[in-house]
Each structure stands twice: as structure tokens, then as C-alpha cells.
Amino acid sequence: MRLILEEFTELYAKEICNWKYDGEYSSTNLYPSKIIDLEVRSFNERAVKCYKRAGFIVKEIYKKDTPIGYGEFIRMEFIC
């Protein structure tokens, strides 16, 4: 396999936001009736938008201390 390093563009970001996995890699097949919970930095608007388009909803916005300082986070959930 030969890997090629390319610049991460907006087009690639949009493509990644639309990835769907079938079969054993599908979150609905692996975890039916389960909640998938994630945490993302609030300034990461691109990720938040991507997660929302994938079906995640914002459940909580909070601040916490991290190794690089105090920061604001968003907790999101997806119900399979």
C-alpha cells in the first residue's frame, strides 16, 4: 500500500462528514438501542456541525480544567 500526504481541504471535510459504515462497523448494528456520547471543544465548530449532521444532539455545555488550561466543552449524544 502506498500512502500519499495531501492537504486537508473543505471538500475532504465534507466527504468525511458523510461517511456511512455498513455491516459490522455500523453503530446501529453494533449497539442497538444504546446512546453514543461524545465530548468536543466548543470552538471546534466544524466538528460540532459534522456531528449534528450525523444525528448527534447537544445535551450539555460546560467548562472544565485541562492540561492546557480551562476550556469550554459540548457533550453530545446519539441514540442508536
Biotite code that builds the C-alpha atoms (Angstrom):
import biotite.structure as struc

atoms = struc.array([
    struc.Atom([0.000, 0.000, 0.000], chain_id="A", res_id=1, res_name="MET", atom_name="CA", element="C"),
    struc.Atom([1.292, 3.455, -0.889], chain_id="A", res_id=2, res_name="ARG", atom_name="CA", element="C"),
    struc.Atom([0.107, 6.436, 1.154], chain_id="A", res_id=3, res_name="LEU", atom_name="CA", element="C"),
    struc.Atom([0.073, 9.989, -0.182], chain_id="A", res_id=4, res_name="ILE", atom_name="CA", element="C"),
    struc.Atom([0.060, 13.003, 2.147], chain_id="A", res_id=5, res_name="LEU", atom_name="CA", element="C"),
    struc.Atom([-2.358, 15.690, 0.929], chain_id="A", res_id=6, res_name="GLU", atom_name="CA", element="C"),
    struc.Atom([-3.672, 18.954, 2.322], chain_id="A", res_id=7, res_name="GLU", atom_name="CA", element="C"),
    struc.Atom([-6.904, 18.584, 4.309], chain_id="A", res_id=8, res_name="PHE", atom_name="CA", element="C"),
    struc.Atom([-9.435, 20.641, 2.371], chain_id="A", res_id=9, res_name="THR", atom_name="CA", element="C"),
    struc.Atom([-13.037, 21.663, 2.957], chain_id="A", res_id=10, res_name="GLU", atom_name="CA", element="C"),
    struc.Atom([-14.058, 19.174, 0.269], chain_id="A", res_id=11, res_name="LEU", atom_name="CA", element="C"),
    struc.Atom([-12.387, 16.338, 2.224], chain_id="A", res_id=12, res_name="TYR", atom_name="CA", element="C"),
    struc.Atom([-14.077, 17.521, 5.435], chain_id="A", res_id=13, res_name="ALA", atom_name="CA", element="C"),
    struc.Atom([-17.495, 17.424, 3.751], chain_id="A", res_id=14, res_name="LYS", atom_name="CA", element="C"),
    struc.Atom([-16.771, 13.960, 2.400], chain_id="A", res_id=15, res_name="GLU", atom_name="CA", element="C"),
    struc.Atom([-15.790, 12.677, 5.856], chain_id="A", res_id=16, res_name="ILE", atom_name="CA", element="C"),
    struc.Atom([-18.987, 14.099, 7.394], chain_id="A", res_id=17, res_name="CYS", atom_name="CA", element="C"),
    struc.Atom([-20.996, 11.914, 5.032], chain_id="A", res_id=18, res_name="ASN", atom_name="CA", element="C"),
    struc.Atom([-19.178, 8.633, 5.685], chain_id="A", res_id=19, res_name="TRP", atom_name="CA", element="C"),
    struc.Atom([-21.543, 5.778, 6.480], chain_id="A", res_id=20, res_name="LYS", atom_name="CA", element="C"),
    struc.Atom([-20.470, 2.332, 7.574], chain_id="A", res_id=21, res_name="TYR", atom_name="CA", element="C"),
    struc.Atom([-22.448, -0.807, 6.882], chain_id="A", res_id=22, res_name="ASP", atom_name="CA", element="C"),
    struc.Atom([-22.322, -4.236, 8.419], chain_id="A", res_id=23, res_name="GLY", atom_name="CA", element="C"),
    struc.Atom([-20.203, -4.892, 11.470], chain_id="A", res_id=24, res_name="GLU", atom_name="CA", element="C"),
    struc.Atom([-18.879, -1.308, 11.535], chain_id="A", res_id=25, res_name="TYR", atom_name="CA", element="C"),
    struc.Atom([-22.292, 0.336, 11.683], chain_id="A", res_id=26, res_name="SER", atom_name="CA", element="C"),
    struc.Atom([-23.004, 1.838, 15.122], chain_id="A", res_id=27, res_name="SER", atom_name="CA", element="C"),
    struc.Atom([-26.749, 0.879, 14.773], chain_id="A", res_id=28, res_name="THR", atom_name="CA", element="C"),
    struc.Atom([-25.758, -2.831, 14.197], chain_id="A", res_id=29, res_name="ASN", atom_name="CA", element="C"),
    struc.Atom([-23.137, -2.894, 16.961], chain_id="A", res_id=30, res_name="LEU", atom_name="CA", element="C"),
    struc.Atom([-25.118, -1.045, 19.613], chain_id="A", res_id=31, res_name="TYR", atom_name="CA", element="C"),
    struc.Atom([-28.863, -1.150, 19.007], chain_id="A", res_id=32, res_name="PRO", atom_name="CA", element="C"),
    struc.Atom([-30.853, 0.954, 21.482], chain_id="A", res_id=33, res_name="SER", atom_name="CA", element="C"),
    struc.Atom([-27.692, 2.428, 23.012], chain_id="A", res_id=34, res_name="LYS", atom_name="CA", element="C"),
    struc.Atom([-26.551, 6.015, 23.498], chain_id="A", res_id=35, res_name="ILE", atom_name="CA", element="C"),
    struc.Atom([-23.254, 7.147, 21.985], chain_id="A", res_id=36, res_name="ILE", atom_name="CA", element="C"),
    struc.Atom([-21.852, 10.030, 23.999], chain_id="A", res_id=37, res_name="ASP", atom_name="CA", element="C"),
    struc.Atom([-19.034, 12.343, 22.900], chain_id="A", res_id=38, res_name="LEU", atom_name="CA", element="C"),
    struc.Atom([-17.259, 15.448, 24.073], chain_id="A", res_id=39, res_name="GLU", atom_name="CA", element="C"),
    struc.Atom([-15.941, 18.162, 21.774], chain_id="A", res_id=40, res_name="VAL", atom_name="CA", element="C"),
    struc.Atom([-14.351, 21.571, 22.376], chain_id="A", res_id=41, res_name="ARG", atom_name="CA", element="C"),
    struc.Atom([-16.926, 24.295, 21.780], chain_id="A", res_id=42, res_name="SER", atom_name="CA", element="C"),
    struc.Atom([-14.580, 26.264, 19.482], chain_id="A", res_id=43, res_name="PHE", atom_name="CA", element="C"),
    struc.Atom([-14.435, 23.284, 17.094], chain_id="A", res_id=44, res_name="ASN", atom_name="CA", element="C"),
    struc.Atom([-17.448, 24.466, 15.089], chain_id="A", res_id=45, res_name="GLU", atom_name="CA", element="C"),
    struc.Atom([-16.641, 22.241, 12.117], chain_id="A", res_id=46, res_name="ARG", atom_name="CA", element="C"),
    struc.Atom([-16.753, 19.091, 14.277], chain_id="A", res_id=47, res_name="ALA", atom_name="CA", element="C"),
    struc.Atom([-19.947, 20.174, 16.053], chain_id="A", res_id=48, res_name="VAL", atom_name="CA", element="C"),
    struc.Atom([-21.645, 20.788, 12.701], chain_id="A", res_id=49, res_name="LYS", atom_name="CA", element="C"),
    struc.Atom([-20.453, 17.419, 11.400], chain_id="A", res_id=50, res_name="CYS", atom_name="CA", element="C"),
    struc.Atom([-21.741, 15.582, 14.479], chain_id="A", res_id=51, res_name="TYR", atom_name="CA", element="C"),
    struc.Atom([-25.108, 17.360, 14.262], chain_id="A", res_id=52, res_name="LYS", atom_name="CA", element="C"),
    struc.Atom([-25.456, 16.331, 10.619], chain_id="A", res_id=53, res_name="ARG", atom_name="CA", element="C"),
    struc.Atom([-24.705, 12.753, 11.667], chain_id="A", res_id=54, res_name="ALA", atom_name="CA", element="C"),
    struc.Atom([-27.621, 12.862, 14.130], chain_id="A", res_id=55, res_name="GLY", atom_name="CA", element="C"),
    struc.Atom([-25.968, 13.880, 17.410], chain_id="A", res_id=56, res_name="PHE", atom_name="CA", element="C"),
    struc.Atom([-27.752, 16.410, 19.619], chain_id="A", res_id=57, res_name="ILE", atom_name="CA", element="C"),
    struc.Atom([-26.267, 18.852, 22.138], chain_id="A", res_id=58, res_name="VAL", atom_name="CA", element="C"),
    struc.Atom([-27.017, 17.717, 25.680], chain_id="A", res_id=59, res_name="LYS", atom_name="CA", element="C"),
    struc.Atom([-24.782, 19.958, 27.774], chain_id="A", res_id=60, res_name="GLU", atom_name="CA", element="C"),
    struc.Atom([-22.283, 22.821, 27.540], chain_id="A", res_id=61, res_name="ILE", atom_name="CA", element="C"),
    struc.Atom([-19.780, 23.092, 30.377], chain_id="A", res_id=62, res_name="TYR", atom_name="CA", element="C"),
    struc.Atom([-16.301, 24.280, 31.323], chain_id="A", res_id=63, res_name="LYS", atom_name="CA", element="C"),
    struc.Atom([-13.536, 22.193, 32.831], chain_id="A", res_id=64, res_name="LYS", atom_name="CA", element="C"),
    struc.Atom([-9.842, 22.299, 33.554], chain_id="A", res_id=65, res_name="ASP", atom_name="CA", element="C"),
    struc.Atom([-7.497, 20.542, 31.106], chain_id="A", res_id=66, res_name="THR", atom_name="CA", element="C"),
    struc.Atom([-3.714, 20.069, 30.955], chain_id="A", res_id=67, res_name="PRO", atom_name="CA", element="C"),
    struc.Atom([-3.522, 23.127, 28.661], chain_id="A", res_id=68, res_name="ILE", atom_name="CA", element="C"),
    struc.Atom([-5.914, 25.318, 30.668], chain_id="A", res_id=69, res_name="GLY", atom_name="CA", element="C"),
    struc.Atom([-9.576, 25.936, 31.335], chain_id="A", res_id=70, res_name="TYR", atom_name="CA", element="C"),
    struc.Atom([-11.856, 25.262, 28.366], chain_id="A", res_id=71, res_name="GLY", atom_name="CA", element="C"),
    struc.Atom([-15.469, 25.029, 27.255], chain_id="A", res_id=72, res_name="GLU", atom_name="CA", element="C"),
    struc.Atom([-16.842, 21.712, 26.018], chain_id="A", res_id=73, res_name="PHE", atom_name="CA", element="C"),
    struc.Atom([-20.032, 20.389, 24.446], chain_id="A", res_id=74, res_name="ILE", atom_name="CA", element="C"),
    struc.Atom([-21.423, 16.962, 25.347], chain_id="A", res_id=75, res_name="ARG", atom_name="CA", element="C"),
    struc.Atom([-23.405, 15.428, 22.502], chain_id="A", res_id=76, res_name="MET", atom_name="CA", element="C"),
    struc.Atom([-25.482, 12.252, 22.273], chain_id="A", res_id=77, res_name="GLU", atom_name="CA", element="C"),
    struc.Atom([-26.656, 9.969, 19.515], chain_id="A", res_id=78, res_name="PHE", atom_name="CA", element="C"),
    struc.Atom([-29.350, 7.409, 20.219], chain_id="A", res_id=79, res_name="ILE", atom_name="CA", element="C"),
    struc.Atom([-28.918, 4.351, 18.008], chain_id="A", res_id=80, res_name="CYS", atom_name="CA", element="C"),
])
